[in-house]
Amino acid sequence: MIIELNDNALKELYLYGSTTDRVYKKLSKEVVKQYIKTVNYIKSVQRIEDLFFIKSLHYEKKKGDLKGSEAVWINNQYRLLFNSSQGDNGIVVNVIIDKISKHYE
């Protein structure tokens, strides 16, 4: 599966474990570590449906204001929001990671 990080700050977090962006700079080291682990989980699956089998991620399609987005848990407080697109055969081949969202904010 091809992963694209939509934001430069998310790229920095994934590659270096820290960023200068004011939005994500305040994240604890543990949350950043879990973020990297979550992105690696998404990279490792062949199909988006395989995320259902990793129970700790709590994969879900969002409703309401976030309709069209999908989310997995980073931890109990933070979610990783992304959009996926399907290839010709109906299998998801591209995931665009949008942002890290604090749950209920």
DSSP file (Angstrom, degrees, kcal/mol; ACC not computed):
  #  RESIDUE AA STRUCTURE BP1 BP2  ACC     N-H-->O    O-->H-N    N-H-->O    O-->H-N    TCO  KAPPA ALPHA  PHI   PSI    X-CA   Y-CA   Z-CA
    1    1 A M              0   0    0      0, 0.0     2,-0.5     0, 0.0    93,-0.2   0.000 360.0 360.0 360.0 140.2    0.0    0.0    0.0
    2    2 A I  E     -a   94   0A   0     91,-2.6    93,-2.9     2,-0.0     2,-0.5  -0.791 360.0-159.8 -93.9 127.2    1.3    3.5   -0.9
    3    3 A I  E     -a   95   0A   0     -2,-0.5     2,-0.4    91,-0.2    93,-0.2  -0.913   7.2-172.6-109.7 130.2    1.2    6.0    2.0
    4    4 A E  E     -a   96   0A   0     91,-2.9    93,-3.1    -2,-0.5     2,-0.7  -0.987  15.9-146.0-120.3 132.0    1.3    9.7    1.4
    5    5 A L  E     -a   97   0A   0     -2,-0.4    93,-0.1    91,-0.2     6,-0.1  -0.878   7.5-160.8 -98.2 116.4    1.7   12.2    4.3
    6    6 A N  S    S+     0   0    0     91,-2.6     2,-0.4    -2,-0.7    -1,-0.1   0.684  71.3  55.7 -71.8 -21.2   -0.3   15.3    3.4
    7    7 A D  S  > S-     0   0    0     90,-0.3     4,-1.7     1,-0.1     3,-0.2  -0.924  72.2-139.6-121.1 137.0    1.4   17.6    5.8
    8    8 A N  H  > S+     0   0    0     -2,-0.4     4,-2.5     1,-0.2     5,-0.2   0.851 106.0  57.8 -61.9 -34.3    5.2   18.4    6.1
    9    9 A A  H  > S+     0   0    0      1,-0.2     4,-2.4     2,-0.2    -1,-0.2   0.886 105.1  50.2 -64.4 -37.7    4.9   18.3    9.9
   10   10 A L  H  > S+     0   0    0     -3,-0.2     4,-2.3     2,-0.2    -1,-0.2   0.871 109.3  52.0 -67.2 -36.3    3.5   14.7    9.8
   11   11 A K  H  X S+     0   0    0     -4,-1.7     4,-2.9     2,-0.2     5,-0.3   0.931 110.3  48.2 -62.7 -45.7    6.5   13.8    7.5
   12   12 A E  H  X>S+     0   0    0     -4,-2.5     4,-3.0     1,-0.2     5,-0.9   0.917 111.3  50.5 -61.1 -44.1    8.9   15.3   10.0
   13   13 A L  H  X5S+     0   0    0     -4,-2.4     4,-1.1     4,-0.2    -1,-0.2   0.919 114.4  44.1 -59.7 -43.6    7.2   13.4   12.9
   14   14 A Y  H  <5S+     0   0    0     -4,-2.3    -2,-0.2     2,-0.2    -1,-0.2   0.919 122.5  35.5 -69.6 -43.5    7.4   10.1   11.0
   15   15 A L  H  <5S+     0   0    0     -4,-2.9    -2,-0.2    -5,-0.2    -3,-0.2   0.887 135.3  17.5 -79.5 -39.8   10.9   10.5    9.8
   16   16 A Y  H  <5S-     0   0    0     -4,-3.0    -3,-0.2    -5,-0.3    -2,-0.2   0.578  93.0-121.0-113.9 -13.8   12.6   12.2   12.7
   17   17 A G  S  <<S+     0   0    0     -4,-1.1     2,-0.3    -5,-0.9    -4,-0.2   0.508  86.9  57.1  83.4   3.9   10.3   11.8   15.7
   18   18 A S        -     0   0    0     -6,-0.8     2,-0.3    14,-0.1    -2,-0.3  -0.975  59.4-165.4-156.3 165.8    9.9   15.5   16.2
   19   19 A T        -     0   0    0     -2,-0.3   -10,-0.1     2,-0.1    -9,-0.0  -0.974  27.2-136.5-150.6 161.1    8.7   18.6   14.4
   20   20 A T        +     0   0    0     -2,-0.3     2,-0.1     4,-0.0     5,-0.1   0.475  68.2 118.4 -97.2  -4.9    8.9   22.4   14.7
   21   21 A D     >  -     0   0    0      1,-0.1     4,-1.6   -12,-0.1     3,-0.3  -0.423  66.0-137.1 -64.1 132.7    5.2   22.8   13.7
   22   22 A R  T  4 S+     0   0    0      1,-0.2     4,-0.5     2,-0.2    -1,-0.1   0.774  98.2  57.7 -66.7 -26.3    3.3   24.4   16.5
   23   23 A V  T  4 S+     0   0    0      1,-0.2    -1,-0.2     2,-0.1     3,-0.2   0.917 120.4  24.9 -70.0 -43.3    0.3   22.0   16.2
   24   24 A Y  T >4 S+     0   0    0     -3,-0.3     3,-1.2     1,-0.2    -2,-0.2   0.475  99.1  88.1-102.8  -4.2    2.3   18.8   16.7
   25   25 A K  T 3< S+     0   0    0     -4,-1.6    -1,-0.2     1,-0.2    -3,-0.1   0.807  85.1  57.3 -64.9 -28.5    5.2   20.1   18.7
   26   26 A K  T 3  S+     0   0    0     -4,-0.5    -1,-0.2    -3,-0.2    -2,-0.1   0.514  78.4 116.3 -83.4  -5.0    3.4   19.6   22.0
   27   27 A L  S <  S-     0   0    0     -3,-1.2    -3,-0.0     1,-0.1    -4,-0.0  -0.389  70.2-115.4 -66.0 139.6    2.8   15.9   21.4
   28   28 A S     >  -     0   0    0      1,-0.1     4,-2.1    -2,-0.1     5,-0.2  -0.282  22.7-110.7 -71.1 161.9    4.5   13.7   23.9
   29   29 A K  H  > S+     0   0    0      1,-0.2     4,-2.4     2,-0.2     5,-0.1   0.843 118.8  56.0 -61.5 -34.0    7.2   11.3   22.9
   30   30 A E  H  > S+     0   0    0      2,-0.2     4,-2.2     1,-0.2    -1,-0.2   0.896 107.0  48.0 -66.9 -40.4    4.9    8.3   23.6
   31   31 A V  H  > S+     0   0    0      2,-0.2     4,-2.4     1,-0.2    -2,-0.2   0.908 112.5  49.3 -66.4 -41.5    2.2    9.7   21.2
   32   32 A V  H  X S+     0   0    0     -4,-2.1     4,-2.3     2,-0.2    -2,-0.2   0.907 110.5  50.9 -63.4 -41.9    4.8   10.3   18.5
   33   33 A K  H  X S+     0   0    0     -4,-2.4     4,-1.9     1,-0.2    -2,-0.2   0.909 112.0  46.4 -61.5 -43.3    6.1    6.7   19.0
   34   34 A Q  H  X S+     0   0    0     -4,-2.2     4,-2.5     2,-0.2    -2,-0.2   0.854 109.1  56.2 -67.8 -35.4    2.6    5.3   18.7
   35   35 A Y  H  X S+     0   0    0     -4,-2.4     4,-2.4     2,-0.2    -2,-0.2   0.937 108.4  46.6 -60.6 -47.6    2.0    7.5   15.6
   36   36 A I  H  X S+     0   0    0     -4,-2.3     4,-2.1     1,-0.2    -2,-0.2   0.905 112.7  50.2 -61.5 -42.0    5.0    6.0   13.9
   37   37 A K  H  X S+     0   0    0     -4,-1.9     4,-1.9     2,-0.2    -1,-0.2   0.897 110.1  50.3 -63.3 -41.5    3.8    2.5   14.9
   38   38 A T  H  X S+     0   0    0     -4,-2.5     4,-2.1     2,-0.2    -2,-0.2   0.906 109.7  49.6 -65.4 -43.4    0.3    3.2   13.5
   39   39 A V  H  X S+     0   0    0     -4,-2.4     4,-2.4     1,-0.2    -1,-0.2   0.897 109.8  52.5 -62.5 -39.7    1.6    4.5   10.2
   40   40 A N  H  X S+     0   0    0     -4,-2.1     4,-1.7     2,-0.2    -1,-0.2   0.875 106.7  52.9 -64.7 -36.7    3.8    1.3    9.9
   41   41 A Y  H  X S+     0   0    0     -4,-1.9     4,-1.0     2,-0.2    -2,-0.2   0.937 110.0  47.7 -59.7 -46.7    0.7   -0.8   10.6
   42   42 A I  H >< S+     0   0    0     -4,-2.1     3,-0.5     1,-0.2    -2,-0.2   0.893 111.3  51.4 -63.1 -39.7   -1.1    0.9    7.7
   43   43 A K  H 3< S+     0   0    0     -4,-2.4    -1,-0.2     1,-0.2    -2,-0.2   0.847 106.8  55.2 -63.0 -34.1    1.9    0.5    5.4
   44   44 A S  H 3< S+     0   0    0     -4,-1.7    -1,-0.2    -5,-0.2    -2,-0.2   0.687  88.3  90.2 -79.6 -18.9    2.2   -3.2    6.2
   45   45 A V    <<  -     0   0    0     -4,-1.0     3,-0.1    -3,-0.5     6,-0.0  -0.468  61.8-151.0 -81.8 151.8   -1.4   -4.3    5.2
   46   46 A Q  S    S+     0   0    0      1,-0.2     2,-0.3    -2,-0.1    -1,-0.1   0.825  83.1  21.5 -84.7 -36.6   -2.3   -5.4    1.7
   47   47 A R  S >  S-     0   0    0     44,-0.1     3,-1.3     1,-0.1     4,-0.3  -0.923  77.2-119.6-131.5 154.8   -5.9   -4.2    1.9
   48   48 A I  G >  S+     0   0    0     -2,-0.3     3,-1.6     1,-0.3     4,-0.3   0.803 111.7  66.8 -64.4 -28.4   -7.7   -1.6    4.0
   49   49 A E  G >  S+     0   0    0      1,-0.3     3,-1.4     2,-0.2     4,-0.4   0.748  85.5  71.0 -64.4 -23.6   -9.9   -4.4    5.3
   50   50 A D  G X  S+     0   0    0     -3,-1.3     3,-0.9     1,-0.3     4,-0.4   0.720  82.9  71.1 -65.9 -20.1   -6.9   -5.9    7.0
   51   51 A L  G X  S+     0   0    0     -3,-1.6     3,-0.9    -4,-0.3     8,-0.4   0.757  85.0  68.4 -67.5 -23.1   -7.0   -3.1    9.5
   52   52 A F  G <  S+     0   0    0     -3,-1.4    -1,-0.2    -4,-0.3    -2,-0.2   0.835  94.3  56.9 -61.6 -31.8  -10.1   -4.6   11.0
   53   53 A F  G <  S+     0   0    0     -3,-0.9     2,-1.2    -4,-0.4    -1,-0.2   0.643  89.1  76.3 -79.4 -14.3   -8.0   -7.5   12.3
   54   54 A I    X>  -     0   0    0     -3,-0.9     3,-1.8    -4,-0.4     4,-0.5  -0.769  68.3-173.1 -95.0  90.0   -5.7   -5.2   14.2
   55   55 A K  G >4 S+     0   0    0     -2,-1.2     3,-0.9     1,-0.3    -1,-0.2   0.776  74.0  65.3 -60.5 -31.8   -8.1   -4.6   17.1
   56   56 A S  G 34 S+     0   0    0      1,-0.2    -1,-0.3    -3,-0.1    17,-0.1   0.711  95.7  59.8 -67.1 -18.4   -6.0   -2.0   18.8
   57   57 A L  G <4 S-     0   0    0     -3,-1.8    16,-3.7    -6,-0.2    -1,-0.2   0.767  86.4-153.6 -80.7 -25.6   -6.4    0.4   15.8
   58   58 A H    <<  -     0   0    0     -3,-0.9    -3,-0.1    -4,-0.5    -6,-0.1   0.937  18.4-153.4  51.0  53.3  -10.2    0.5   16.1
   59   59 A Y        +     0   0    0     -8,-0.4     2,-0.3    -5,-0.3    13,-0.2  -0.280  24.0 164.8 -58.1 137.2  -10.5    1.3   12.3
   60   60 A E  E     -B   71   0A   0     11,-2.1    11,-2.7    -3,-0.1     2,-0.5  -0.992  39.9-124.5-154.1 149.8  -13.7    3.3   11.4
   61   61 A K  E     -B   70   0A   0     -2,-0.3     9,-0.2     9,-0.2     2,-0.1  -0.836  42.2-122.5 -90.0 132.7  -15.2    5.3    8.6
   62   62 A K        -     0   0    0      7,-2.5     6,-0.8    -2,-0.5     2,-0.2  -0.387  24.6-160.8 -80.8 154.2  -16.2    8.7   10.0
   63   63 A K    >   +     0   0    0      4,-0.2     3,-1.3    -2,-0.1     2,-0.2  -0.703  53.5  18.8-121.4 173.4  -19.7   10.2    9.8
   64   64 A G  G >  S+     0   0    0      1,-0.3     3,-1.6    -2,-0.2    -2,-0.0  -0.445 128.6   2.5  71.4-130.2  -21.1   13.7   10.1
   65   65 A D  G 3  S+     0   0    0      1,-0.3    -1,-0.3    -2,-0.2    -3,-0.0   0.788 138.0  48.3 -63.3 -29.4  -18.6   16.5    9.6
   66   66 A L  G X  S+     0   0    0     -3,-1.3     3,-2.4     3,-0.1    -4,-0.3   0.159  78.7 150.5 -98.4  17.9  -15.8   14.1    8.8
   67   67 A K  T <   +     0   0    0     -3,-1.6    -4,-0.2     1,-0.3     3,-0.1  -0.244  65.3  31.4 -55.7 134.9  -17.8   12.0    6.3
   68   68 A G  T 3  S+     0   0    0     -6,-0.8    -1,-0.3     1,-0.5     2,-0.2   0.137 101.2 101.3  99.8 -18.0  -15.5   10.5    3.7
   69   69 A S    <   -     0   0    0     -3,-2.4    -7,-2.5    14,-0.1    -1,-0.5  -0.557  57.8-149.6 -93.4 162.3  -12.6   10.3    6.1
   70   70 A E  E     -BC  61  82A   0     12,-2.9    12,-2.6    -9,-0.2     2,-0.3  -0.898  12.8-162.4-126.3 159.0  -11.4    7.2    7.9
   71   71 A A  E     -BC  60  81A   0    -11,-2.7   -11,-2.1    -2,-0.3     2,-0.3  -0.992  13.7-171.4-145.2 149.7   -9.7    7.0   11.3
   72   72 A V  E     - C   0  80A   0      8,-1.5     8,-2.9    -2,-0.3     2,-0.3  -0.963  35.9-103.9-131.9 154.1   -7.6    4.7   13.4
   73   73 A W  E     - C   0  79A   0    -16,-3.7     6,-0.2    -2,-0.3     3,-0.1  -0.559  24.3-177.0 -78.0 138.5   -6.6    5.1   17.0
   74   74 A I  S    S-     0   0    0      4,-2.6     2,-0.2     1,-0.5     5,-0.2   0.789  79.6 -36.2 -90.1 -48.6   -3.1    6.2   17.9
   75   75 A N  S    S-     0   0    0      3,-1.5    -1,-0.5   -18,-0.1   -44,-0.0  -0.817  83.6 -68.5-151.2-166.4   -4.0    5.9   21.6
   76   76 A N  S    S+     0   0    0     -2,-0.2     3,-0.0     1,-0.2    -3,-0.0   0.743 132.0  36.3 -64.3 -21.7   -7.2    6.6   23.7
   77   77 A Q  S    S+     0   0    0      1,-0.1    26,-3.2    25,-0.1     2,-0.3   0.749 111.5  56.2-103.9 -29.3   -6.9   10.4   23.1
   78   78 A Y  E     - D   0 102A   0     24,-0.2    -4,-2.6    22,-0.0    -3,-1.5  -0.846  57.0-164.4-117.0 145.7   -5.6   10.8   19.5
   79   79 A R  E     -CD  73 101A   0     22,-3.0    22,-3.1    -2,-0.3     2,-0.7  -0.926  17.3-136.7-123.3 148.2   -6.8    9.6   16.1
   80   80 A L  E     -CD  72 100A   0     -8,-2.9    -8,-1.5    -2,-0.3     2,-0.4  -0.930  23.6-157.0-104.8 113.9   -5.1    9.4   12.8
   81   81 A L  E     +CD  71  99A   0     18,-2.7    17,-2.3    -2,-0.7    18,-1.3  -0.753  23.3 155.0 -95.3 135.8   -7.4   10.7   10.1
   82   82 A F  E     -CD  70  97A   0    -12,-2.6   -12,-2.9    -2,-0.4     2,-0.4  -0.959  34.4-132.8-151.5 167.1   -6.8    9.6    6.5
   83   83 A N  E     - D   0  96A   0     13,-2.4    13,-3.3    -2,-0.3     2,-0.3  -0.965  20.8-158.8-122.9 142.8   -8.5    9.1    3.1
   84   84 A S  E     - D   0  95A   0     -2,-0.4     2,-0.4    11,-0.2    11,-0.2  -0.899   1.5-158.0-122.2 152.8   -8.0    6.0    1.0
   85   85 A S  E     - D   0  94A   0      9,-2.5     8,-1.8    -2,-0.3     9,-1.5  -0.971  15.2-128.4-130.7 147.8   -8.5    5.4   -2.7
   86   86 A Q  E     - D   0  92A   0     -2,-0.4     6,-0.2     6,-0.3     2,-0.1  -0.607  14.3-135.1 -95.8 151.7   -9.2    2.2   -4.6
   87   87 A G    >   -     0   0    0      4,-2.6     3,-1.3    -2,-0.2    -1,-0.1  -0.127  45.7 -78.2 -85.8-169.2   -7.4    0.8   -7.6
   88   88 A D  T 3  S+     0   0    0      1,-0.3    -2,-0.0     2,-0.1    -1,-0.0   0.805 129.7  51.7 -63.7 -32.0   -8.9   -0.7  -10.7
   89   89 A N  T 3  S-     0   0    0      2,-0.2    -1,-0.3     1,-0.0     3,-0.1   0.351 119.2-104.8 -91.3   6.9   -9.6   -4.0   -9.0
   90   90 A G  S <  S+     0   0    0     -3,-1.3     2,-0.4     1,-0.3    -2,-0.1   0.407  81.1 127.0  88.5  -2.8  -11.4   -2.5   -6.0
   91   91 A I        -     0   0    0    -44,-0.1    -4,-2.6     1,-0.1     2,-0.3  -0.738  68.1-112.0 -90.8 135.6   -8.5   -3.0   -3.6
   92   92 A V  E     + D   0  86A   0     -2,-0.4    -6,-0.3    -6,-0.2     3,-0.1  -0.500  45.3 162.4 -67.8 124.3   -7.3    0.1   -1.7
   93   93 A V  E     +     0   0A   0     -8,-1.8   -91,-2.6    -2,-0.3     2,-0.4   0.532  55.9  51.8-119.4 -13.9   -3.8    1.0   -3.0
   94   94 A N  E     -aD   2  85A   0     -9,-1.5    -9,-2.5   -93,-0.2     2,-0.4  -0.990  54.6-174.8-135.5 129.1   -3.3    4.6   -1.8
   95   95 A V  E     -aD   3  84A   0    -93,-2.9   -91,-2.9    -2,-0.4     2,-0.6  -0.988   7.3-162.9-123.7 127.0   -3.7    6.2    1.6
   96   96 A I  E     -aD   4  83A   0    -13,-3.3   -13,-2.4    -2,-0.4     2,-0.5  -0.939  13.7-147.2-110.7 112.9   -3.4    9.9    2.2
   97   97 A I  E     +aD   5  82A   0    -93,-3.1   -91,-2.6    -2,-0.6   -90,-0.3  -0.688  18.4 179.6 -84.1 124.1   -2.8   10.8    5.8
   98   98 A D  E     -     0   0A   0    -17,-2.3     2,-0.3    -2,-0.5   -16,-0.2   0.928  48.0 -37.6 -92.2 -54.9   -4.4   14.1    6.7
   99   99 A K  E     - D   0  81A   0    -18,-1.3   -18,-2.7   -93,-0.1     2,-0.6  -0.992  45.7-102.2-165.2 166.5   -3.9   14.9   10.3
  100  100 A I  E     - D   0  80A   0     -2,-0.3     2,-0.4   -20,-0.2   -20,-0.2  -0.917  43.1-161.9 -98.7 124.8   -3.6   13.8   13.9
  101  101 A S  E     - D   0  79A   0    -22,-3.1   -22,-3.0    -2,-0.6     2,-0.6  -0.900  18.5-131.1-115.3 136.0   -6.8   14.7   15.7
  102  102 A K  E >   - D   0  78A   0     -2,-0.4     3,-1.5   -24,-0.2   -24,-0.2  -0.755  41.5-109.0 -82.2 125.3   -7.4   15.0   19.4
  103  103 A H  T 3  S+     0   0    0    -26,-3.2    -1,-0.1    -2,-0.6   -27,-0.0  -0.266  96.9  10.9 -61.3 135.9  -10.6   13.0   20.1
  104  104 A Y  T 3         0   0    0      1,-0.1    -1,-0.3    -3,-0.0   -27,-0.0   0.683 360.0 360.0  68.8  22.9  -13.7   15.1   21.0
  105  105 A E    <         0   0    0     -3,-1.5    -2,-0.2     0, 0.0    -1,-0.1   0.348 360.0 360.0-123.8 360.0  -12.0   18.4   20.0
